[in-house]
């Protein structure tokens, strides 16, 4: 790709946008940048590094004399600048697309509505345990665009990729790509569940018969979609319905079949993180690891030592017989279901934040069966209350802090207080990590 003499517009100056500015500047590109938020500190830091992007207004006038637009992941396709760029025929590529044009290391890409961070982290751990040199990043940790300028020689790149990043790819290619699940999420960004699903399915773009596709056998549409793929499909299923190639349960063991001409058996008790969904995440990780020729014993060791990731059904503490769990990463309805299914104790459930067009009514049977009390907070508290607030005792608070204190007062020995918001955090917090950290701090200080 030619950079000298080309003008690139960076839309959004978060972590990914700033990394992209640095990447382009090192290659002689002329850079314009824009953001709805104040960028003074980011610009100051870049100038101290000798990087001088031209700051332009956040409107369609920013597109004048631009050869390519690179949006940060959080900028939706219907943003006026992106919509106008598409209308004018100006190429729009994600940071992921830019990075992949420079990667020489085999790429393992993992996406899904839920579980992608857990699975990505676990795959990175397994490969490292097996002695491979591994970079783990993408939508978590360091953006892939940063990796392109790192002086590293790795055997594999393991990257979490989001639908936002996949929205704008064209030549992207992954040697092994995994789509864990697709449930209703980010329709406010993509416009519809079908558009969201189509963006996720772009993870398999440009694969051929030498590549691998890991898919959820429980999703009929994914099974049908797999017939269009040129790569070799592997399916996982957390039941005893055996796929022709893939992983399933049998007699308390995970069975991997059809990969190397014989069955492989893995003990279920190697999994230390709760929930049926994590059984599926581990199955996907095991198949990816075996595609990379990791020995079985190394896989078992790595899975046995994996305690999960922060803010995903994370145990915080127990006080007076009440267990507190942080599932701040549960930002959609399906994630709430998965969290609720992980406990057999009465639950006081904290939900709320900024709504992402979630279908909260689908929670009704789970609330009736598993929830002792609801405590709702944030911008979405009234909407959630209208949909499911009549099923159990429900308290409504303005902030998460007030919700935590309310739950604490109501909880008794044997209960679980679970923060699983089912919403984005941006009404009150910078991100889900900030929300989870505040929750844990409040709980520990009570």
RORO-494493 format. One record per residue (C-alpha): residue number from 1; residue in one letter; z, y, x. Coordinates in steps of 0.25 Angstrom, whole numbers. Layout:
// residues N
{NUM, a, {Z, Y, X}}
...
This chain:
// residues 446
{1, x, {0, 0, 0}}
{2, x, {-4, 14, 5}}
{3, x, {7, 24, 5}}
{4, x, {2, 35, 14}}
{5, x, {-4, 46, 6}}
{6, x, {1, 40, -7}}
{7, x, {12, 47, -16}}
{8, x, {22, 39, -23}}
{9, x, {31, 43, -34}}
{10, x, {45, 37, -35}}
{11, x, {51, 38, -49}}
{12, x, {66, 36, -48}}
{13, x, {74, 38, -35}}
{14, x, {84, 27, -36}}
{15, x, {87, 17, -26}}
{16, x, {73, 11, -27}}
{17, x, {66, 24, -28}}
{18, x, {72, 29, -15}}
{19, x, {69, 16, -8}}
{20, x, {54, 17, -13}}
{21, x, {54, 32, -8}}
{22, x, {58, 27, 6}}
{23, x, {48, 16, 6}}
{24, x, {37, 24, 3}}
{25, x, {41, 35, 12}}
{26, x, {41, 26, 24}}
{27, x, {26, 22, 21}}
{28, x, {21, 36, 20}}
{29, x, {20, 38, 5}}
{30, x, {22, 51, -2}}
{31, x, {33, 50, -11}}
{32, x, {37, 58, -24}}
{33, x, {50, 54, -31}}
{34, x, {56, 57, -44}}
{35, x, {69, 54, -52}}
{36, x, {75, 59, -65}}
{37, x, {89, 60, -57}}
{38, x, {93, 69, -46}}
{39, x, {86, 64, -33}}
{40, x, {92, 74, -23}}
{41, x, {101, 64, -15}}
{42, x, {90, 54, -15}}
{43, x, {80, 64, -10}}
{44, x, {90, 69, 1}}
{45, x, {93, 55, 6}}
{46, x, {78, 52, 7}}
{47, x, {75, 65, 14}}
{48, x, {86, 62, 24}}
{49, x, {78, 49, 27}}
{50, x, {65, 57, 29}}
{51, x, {59, 53, 15}}
{52, x, {54, 65, 7}}
{53, x, {50, 61, -7}}
{54, x, {44, 72, -16}}
{55, x, {53, 74, -28}}
{56, x, {45, 76, -41}}
{57, x, {49, 79, -55}}
{58, x, {52, 67, -64}}
{59, x, {40, 68, -73}}
{60, x, {25, 64, -73}}
{61, x, {22, 76, -64}}
{62, x, {28, 67, -53}}
{63, x, {15, 59, -54}}
{64, x, {6, 69, -48}}
{65, x, {-1, 64, -35}}
{66, x, {6, 51, -36}}
{67, x, {0, 38, -31}}
{68, x, {11, 28, -36}}
{69, x, {23, 28, -44}}
{70, x, {35, 20, -40}}
{71, x, {47, 20, -51}}
{72, x, {61, 16, -48}}
{73, x, {65, 3, -56}}
{74, x, {73, 12, -67}}
{75, x, {61, 20, -71}}
{76, x, {55, 14, -84}}
{77, x, {40, 12, -86}}
{78, x, {40, 22, -97}}
{79, x, {45, 33, -88}}
{80, x, {35, 45, -90}}
{81, x, {32, 45, -75}}
{82, x, {28, 31, -74}}
{83, x, {21, 31, -88}}
{84, x, {13, 42, -83}}
{85, x, {10, 36, -69}}
{86, x, {5, 23, -77}}
{87, x, {-4, 32, -86}}
{88, x, {-10, 39, -74}}
{89, x, {-12, 26, -66}}
{90, x, {-3, 29, -55}}
{91, x, {3, 16, -49}}
{92, x, {17, 13, -53}}
{93, x, {24, 3, -44}}
{94, x, {39, -1, -43}}
{95, x, {46, -2, -30}}
{96, x, {46, -17, -31}}
{97, x, {31, -17, -31}}
{98, x, {30, -7, -19}}
{99, x, {40, -16, -11}}
{100, x, {33, -29, -14}}
{101, x, {20, -24, -8}}
{102, x, {28, -24, 5}}
{103, x, {36, -36, 5}}
{104, x, {32, -48, 13}}
{105, x, {45, -56, 10}}
{106, x, {44, -66, -1}}
{107, x, {50, -60, -14}}
{108, x, {59, -66, -24}}
{109, x, {59, -57, -36}}
{110, x, {69, -59, -48}}
{111, x, {70, -52, -61}}
{112, x, {76, -54, -75}}
{113, x, {83, -47, -85}}
{114, x, {96, -53, -81}}
{115, x, {100, -61, -68}}
{116, x, {91, -55, -58}}
{117, x, {101, -48, -49}}
{118, x, {110, -61, -49}}
{119, x, {98, -70, -46}}
{120, x, {92, -61, -36}}
{121, x, {105, -60, -28}}
{122, x, {107, -75, -29}}
{123, x, {94, -78, -24}}
{124, x, {96, -69, -12}}
{125, x, {109, -76, -9}}
{126, x, {103, -90, -10}}
{127, x, {92, -86, -1}}
{128, x, {101, -80, 9}}
{129, x, {110, -92, 8}}
{130, x, {98, -101, 12}}
{131, x, {96, -93, 24}}
{132, x, {84, -84, 20}}
{133, x, {83, -69, 23}}
{134, x, {83, -62, 10}}
{135, x, {82, -48, 4}}
{136, x, {88, -47, -10}}
{137, x, {85, -34, -17}}
{138, x, {75, -27, -26}}
{139, x, {82, -23, -39}}
{140, x, {95, -25, -33}}
{141, x, {99, -21, -19}}
{142, x, {88, -15, -11}}
{143, x, {75, -12, -17}}
{144, x, {63, -20, -12}}
{145, x, {56, -7, -7}}
{146, x, {68, -6, 3}}
{147, x, {66, -20, 8}}
{148, x, {51, -16, 13}}
{149, x, {57, -7, 23}}
{150, x, {68, -17, 28}}
{151, x, {66, -24, 41}}
{152, x, {69, -37, 35}}
{153, x, {63, -51, 36}}
{154, x, {67, -59, 24}}
{155, x, {63, -72, 19}}
{156, x, {64, -68, 4}}
{157, x, {66, -55, -4}}
{158, x, {74, -58, -17}}
{159, x, {72, -46, -27}}
{160, x, {78, -43, -40}}
{161, x, {67, -36, -48}}
{162, x, {68, -28, -61}}
{163, x, {58, -26, -72}}
{164, x, {58, -11, -68}}
{165, x, {52, -15, -55}}
{166, x, {43, -26, -60}}
{167, x, {37, -16, -70}}
{168, x, {29, -9, -59}}
{169, x, {24, -21, -50}}
{170, x, {10, -25, -47}}
{171, x, {9, -33, -34}}
{172, x, {23, -38, -34}}
{173, x, {25, -52, -30}}
{174, x, {37, -61, -29}}
{175, x, {36, -75, -23}}
{176, x, {47, -79, -32}}
{177, x, {50, -71, -45}}
{178, x, {61, -74, -55}}
{179, x, {62, -69, -69}}
{180, x, {76, -73, -74}}
{181, x, {76, -68, -89}}
{182, x, {70, -57, -98}}
{183, x, {79, -52, -109}}
{184, x, {78, -38, -116}}
{185, x, {81, -27, -106}}
{186, x, {75, -14, -100}}
{187, x, {67, -12, -113}}
{188, x, {70, 2, -112}}
{189, x, {63, 2, -98}}
{190, x, {51, -7, -101}}
{191, x, {49, -4, -116}}
{192, x, {50, -18, -121}}
{193, x, {55, -32, -118}}
{194, x, {41, -37, -116}}
{195, x, {38, -26, -106}}
{196, x, {51, -29, -99}}
{197, x, {48, -44, -98}}
{198, x, {34, -41, -93}}
{199, x, {40, -33, -82}}
{200, x, {49, -44, -78}}
{201, x, {38, -54, -78}}
{202, x, {30, -46, -67}}
{203, x, {40, -52, -57}}
{204, x, {30, -63, -57}}
{205, x, {18, -54, -54}}
{206, x, {8, -59, -43}}
{207, x, {15, -72, -41}}
{208, x, {6, -84, -37}}
{209, x, {8, -99, -36}}
{210, x, {16, -98, -23}}
{211, x, {27, -90, -30}}
{212, x, {38, -93, -40}}
{213, x, {43, -88, -53}}
{214, x, {57, -91, -58}}
{215, x, {58, -90, -73}}
{216, x, {68, -92, -85}}
{217, x, {65, -104, -93}}
{218, x, {73, -99, -104}}
{219, x, {63, -88, -107}}
{220, x, {51, -93, -115}}
{221, x, {43, -81, -111}}
{222, x, {45, -83, -97}}
{223, x, {42, -97, -98}}
{224, x, {29, -93, -104}}
{225, x, {26, -82, -94}}
{226, x, {28, -92, -83}}
{227, x, {15, -99, -87}}
{228, x, {8, -86, -82}}
{229, x, {14, -86, -68}}
{230, x, {6, -90, -56}}
{231, x, {19, -93, -49}}
{232, x, {27, -106, -49}}
{233, x, {38, -105, -61}}
{234, x, {52, -110, -60}}
{235, x, {61, -109, -72}}
{236, x, {76, -109, -74}}
{237, x, {84, -113, -86}}
{238, x, {99, -113, -88}}
{239, x, {97, -125, -98}}
{240, x, {93, -140, -96}}
{241, x, {79, -137, -100}}
{242, x, {72, -141, -87}}
{243, x, {60, -132, -82}}
{244, x, {48, -139, -75}}
{245, x, {52, -131, -63}}
{246, x, {65, -124, -62}}
{247, x, {80, -124, -64}}
{248, x, {88, -129, -76}}
{249, x, {102, -135, -79}}
{250, x, {105, -150, -79}}
{251, x, {119, -157, -80}}
{252, x, {126, -145, -74}}
{253, x, {116, -142, -63}}
{254, x, {104, -133, -60}}
{255, x, {92, -141, -58}}
{256, x, {80, -136, -51}}
{257, x, {67, -144, -53}}
{258, x, {52, -143, -50}}
{259, x, {53, -135, -38}}
{260, x, {53, -144, -26}}
{261, x, {50, -158, -33}}
{262, x, {64, -162, -36}}
{263, x, {76, -157, -44}}
{264, x, {87, -149, -37}}
{265, x, {101, -148, -43}}
{266, x, {110, -136, -42}}
{267, x, {125, -136, -47}}
{268, x, {128, -126, -58}}
{269, x, {142, -124, -52}}
{270, x, {136, -117, -40}}
{271, x, {134, -105, -50}}
{272, x, {146, -96, -49}}
{273, x, {141, -84, -58}}
{274, x, {143, -86, -73}}
{275, x, {133, -87, -85}}
{276, x, {121, -95, -89}}
{277, x, {112, -84, -84}}
{278, x, {117, -85, -70}}
{279, x, {113, -100, -71}}
{280, x, {99, -95, -73}}
{281, x, {100, -85, -62}}
{282, x, {105, -96, -52}}
{283, x, {94, -105, -57}}
{284, x, {83, -95, -54}}
{285, x, {90, -92, -40}}
{286, x, {90, -106, -37}}
{287, x, {75, -108, -40}}
{288, x, {71, -96, -32}}
{289, x, {80, -101, -20}}
{290, x, {73, -114, -20}}
{291, x, {59, -108, -21}}
{292, x, {64, -101, -8}}
{293, x, {68, -115, -2}}
{294, x, {83, -112, -2}}
{295, x, {91, -125, 0}}
{296, x, {98, -130, -12}}
{297, x, {112, -130, -5}}
{298, x, {110, -115, -1}}
{299, x, {107, -112, -15}}
{300, x, {119, -119, -21}}
{301, x, {128, -112, -10}}
{302, x, {122, -98, -13}}
{303, x, {123, -100, -28}}
{304, x, {137, -105, -27}}
{305, x, {141, -92, -19}}
{306, x, {135, -82, -28}}
{307, x, {145, -75, -37}}
{308, x, {135, -66, -44}}
{309, x, {132, -51, -43}}
{310, x, {140, -39, -47}}
{311, x, {141, -34, -61}}
{312, x, {134, -47, -67}}
{313, x, {145, -54, -74}}
{314, x, {154, -51, -63}}
{315, x, {169, -54, -63}}
{316, x, {177, -42, -61}}
{317, x, {192, -46, -63}}
{318, x, {202, -52, -72}}
{319, x, {213, -44, -78}}
{320, x, {224, -50, -87}}
{321, x, {215, -62, -90}}
{322, x, {203, -53, -93}}
{323, x, {190, -55, -85}}
{324, x, {181, -43, -82}}
{325, x, {166, -45, -79}}
{326, x, {156, -35, -75}}
{327, x, {142, -38, -80}}
{328, x, {137, -23, -79}}
{329, x, {124, -29, -74}}
{330, x, {122, -34, -88}}
{331, x, {113, -23, -93}}
{332, x, {106, -30, -104}}
{333, x, {109, -38, -117}}
{334, x, {105, -52, -110}}
{335, x, {115, -49, -99}}
{336, x, {126, -47, -108}}
{337, x, {123, -61, -115}}
{338, x, {123, -67, -101}}
{339, x, {136, -61, -98}}
{340, x, {143, -65, -111}}
{341, x, {138, -80, -109}}
{342, x, {145, -80, -96}}
{343, x, {159, -80, -102}}
{344, x, {167, -89, -111}}
{345, x, {179, -80, -113}}
{346, x, {180, -68, -123}}
{347, x, {172, -56, -119}}
{348, x, {175, -41, -120}}
{349, x, {161, -36, -118}}
{350, x, {158, -22, -113}}
{351, x, {143, -17, -116}}
{352, x, {136, -4, -115}}
{353, x, {129, 6, -107}}
{354, x, {114, 11, -108}}
{355, x, {106, 2, -118}}
{356, x, {93, -4, -113}}
{357, x, {88, -8, -127}}
{358, x, {97, -20, -127}}
{359, x, {97, -29, -139}}
{360, x, {112, -30, -141}}
{361, x, {111, -38, -153}}
{362, x, {107, -50, -145}}
{363, x, {122, -50, -140}}
{364, x, {128, -53, -154}}
{365, x, {130, -68, -153}}
{366, x, {136, -67, -139}}
{367, x, {145, -56, -143}}
{368, x, {150, -64, -155}}
{369, x, {152, -76, -147}}
{370, x, {158, -71, -134}}
{371, x, {163, -56, -135}}
{372, x, {177, -53, -139}}
{373, x, {174, -38, -139}}
{374, x, {163, -28, -136}}
{375, x, {166, -15, -128}}
{376, x, {154, -6, -129}}
{377, x, {151, 7, -120}}
{378, x, {141, 16, -115}}
{379, x, {128, 22, -122}}
{380, x, {124, 9, -129}}
{381, x, {138, 6, -135}}
{382, x, {134, 10, -149}}
{383, x, {121, 2, -149}}
{384, x, {128, -10, -144}}
{385, x, {139, -8, -154}}
{386, x, {129, -7, -165}}
{387, x, {123, -21, -161}}
{388, x, {135, -29, -158}}
{389, x, {147, -21, -159}}
{390, x, {150, -28, -173}}
{391, x, {152, -42, -167}}
{392, x, {165, -41, -160}}
{393, x, {176, -30, -158}}
{394, x, {169, -19, -151}}
{395, x, {174, -6, -144}}
{396, x, {165, 5, -140}}
{397, x, {167, 14, -128}}
{398, x, {159, 26, -121}}
{399, x, {160, 21, -107}}
{400, x, {161, 8, -100}}
{401, x, {175, 12, -94}}
{402, x, {181, 13, -108}}
{403, x, {174, 0, -112}}
{404, x, {181, -7, -100}}
{405, x, {194, -2, -104}}
{406, x, {192, -6, -118}}
{407, x, {189, -20, -115}}
{408, x, {201, -21, -105}}
{409, x, {210, -17, -117}}
{410, x, {204, -28, -126}}
{411, x, {203, -39, -116}}
{412, x, {213, -50, -116}}
{413, x, {215, -62, -107}}
{414, x, {203, -72, -107}}
{415, x, {193, -61, -110}}
{416, x, {181, -56, -102}}
{417, x, {178, -41, -101}}
{418, x, {163, -41, -98}}
{419, x, {155, -29, -95}}
{420, x, {141, -33, -99}}
{421, x, {135, -20, -104}}
{422, x, {121, -24, -108}}
{423, x, {116, -10, -105}}
{424, x, {112, -2, -93}}
{425, x, {123, 6, -86}}
{426, x, {116, 20, -85}}
{427, x, {123, 27, -96}}
{428, x, {136, 27, -88}}
{429, x, {133, 21, -74}}
{430, x, {123, 21, -63}}
{431, x, {120, 6, -65}}
{432, x, {126, -7, -68}}
{433, x, {133, -8, -55}}
{434, x, {140, 5, -57}}
{435, x, {144, 1, -71}}
{436, x, {149, -13, -66}}
{437, x, {157, -6, -55}}
{438, x, {164, 3, -64}}
{439, x, {167, -8, -74}}
{440, x, {174, -16, -62}}
{441, x, {181, -4, -57}}
{442, x, {187, -2, -71}}
{443, x, {191, -16, -73}}
{444, x, {198, -17, -59}}
{445, x, {206, -5, -62}}
{446, x, {211, -9, -75}}
